[in-house]
Amino acid sequence: MSGYAPHMTDATRARATQPTREQLMARWREARIRRDAAPLGSKAYEHAAQEIARIEVEIARIERAMDPPLV
């Protein structure tokens, strides 16, 4: 466990590395801009669309875990 503070548990390290909802929303906006700028059906369009889907799943996971849930 070198490189970690001794008081950190696996759970706190995991929380520290997970992006916040606000960070995910910023990544989502950036991916939407890339998708909208790419030609329809291109590899860049497909890649951005897949990234948007992954980000949306993570945002939903965070929102369901909120108290009270946003969804």
C-alpha positions, 0 to 999 in steps of 0.5 A: 500500500505504498503511496497511500496515507495509512488512514485511507481505506479501500473505500475512501481511496475509491471515492477519492478517485471517482469523478463527481456528478459535476465533473461527469456533467462537464465531460458529458457536455464536451462529448456532446460537442465532439459528437455534434461536430463529427460527421454522422456515422463517422468513427469520431461520431460513434466514439463520442456517442459511446462515451456519452452513453457511458457517462450517462450511466455513471451520472445515473448511478450517482443520482440513484445513490443520492439521499434522496435520489434525484431519479 
